[in-house]
Amino acid sequence: MMRWVFALLLLTLPVSAAPPVPLALYDLYARGRYEEAIRAGETSRSAVGYALAARAALGDAALRDALCLECLKRAETLARQAVALDPKLSDGQTWLAASLGYQARITGLIRARLQNLPGQAKAALDAAVAAEPDNAYASAALGGWNIEVVKTGGPFLARRLYGATLEGGFALFDRAVTLAPGNVAIRYQVALTLAGFDPVAQRGRITAELDAALRARPATSYERAMQGRAAQLKAALSGERVQFDTLVRSFQGYP
């Protein structure tokens, strides 16, 4: 019943109070050397190392030309290792939710429901926000979860079954951009989520978020790629609706 937008999340150095990632390990991620970052994170055998490895695996999966379910399962495994070592590490919980959300898009509605991917993702995001309320990535992801649940299930069922609301989603988006106003990927991801939700009613906010993403300075290789996608989305927003919707679904990671 759900679709989420969690592409979001593979961004800059933490804008929160999470345990610091070793600079050498983060540098590998920031430069787009994802496989090396994954191996280094695994070698560290630490919660922050596994979380960064999961983030790198997600970045690698998101930027591939073809969908890669095995890449996402790898990210899930790495994130679960981070959570097992430190359940209160917000980043570990956030990347776990992201990996589950991506997998749900590929495997489809029925399989995702059978595996309770929506419930697992929500539990991880709730844990992430509870552990670190100032984690902009977690706030943005949970905001996207609310909006996508409402979109796919309708306002009544979304609220009744999951406690999801549009108001809650927008409030979380507002908090995320307040916490990290210059983060390319968060601004882009908010725009992408709203573009998949209602590009007509939300056109003003979509345009504003894309403009913010384009003005910001990318801090990582991943953010540079997302800035390029933001430019494509902005150009497509003024074109044919069918083409725009196709581009949005592609960037969201749907088959």
Order of alpha helices (4+ residues) and beta strands (2+ residues): alpha-alpha-alpha-alpha-alpha-alpha-alpha-alpha-alpha-alpha-alpha-alpha-alpha
